Amino acid sequence: MSKRFLALALALALMLPCASALAGGIGTGASSANSTLLMSLTHNCPNTGIMLPDTFSPYQTTYLLTVASWVSRPTFTPTAYDPNATITVNGQVVRSGEKSQVIPLSNKPQAVTIVVSNGGASTTYTIYIQRRPSERRTRVSSGYISEIYQTGNTWRINADLVTVQFAGDDYNNGNRSSFRNPDKDNYDYAVATNCYFYYGTKANCYRAANIYEFKDKYLTNGSTLYTIVYIEDEIVAIFPYDADY
């Protein structure tokens, strides 16, 4: 597997249940295995939308959805296993099997948070949705941050990228991952003005207000290993890496 192009399926699971919009886990405290899980999740952009991973799994809680530049009224249809579960999409209650409210889009990536609650337990699914011209590529990688520095008015991050490996064949069987870093593989990219920065751990991370705070705090957990999201050759998000997905 190329170090520069990590499997999006893993790295997207990346992106963490972080901060208030990204909090949660799979069925914490649930009374049964499926009581807070979605059975299916669809969107209303089948002709232009590409979601990665491309097959929904109840145990995969993070996805990336890219839609055409002219798409303006995306919705999601979440269906829960348990008819007693409560589903919210960005805080608004949605009945199982019915369309959500329209998600307003801009040219900036955003997170859509779907929470399935039941008996005091909950599972959070996060869909990162972005509207970009088709020629603009989204890539995800993970690596050790070597340097955060400024050149003129542009911030840049240099990272030694790692190779991610999967131990399982599919998400339903509890796919697990690990990484190896046999040699230095440094890449240097510009940081987008509106980049999202998170530090800490995947399970307990914090959003930095800006790159200055991130530079000051990214070593808080004692590791420089982070997951990095790019659009074209510009970093748009950075999250703490965790190999257990």
Buried (B, 14 or more C-beta within 10 A) or exposed (E): EEBEEBBBBBBBBBBBBBBEBBBBBBBEEBEEEBBBBBBEBBBBBEEBBBBBBEEBBBBBBBBBBBBBEEBEEBBBBBBBBBEEBBBBBBEEEBBBBEBBBEBEBEEEBBBBBBBBBBBEBBBBBBBBBBBBEEEEEBBBBBBBBBEBEEEEEEBBBBBBBBBBBBEEEEBEEEBEBEBEBEEEBEBEBBBBEEBBBBBBBBEEBBBBEEBEBBBEBBEEBEEBBBBBBBBBEBBBBBBBBBBEB
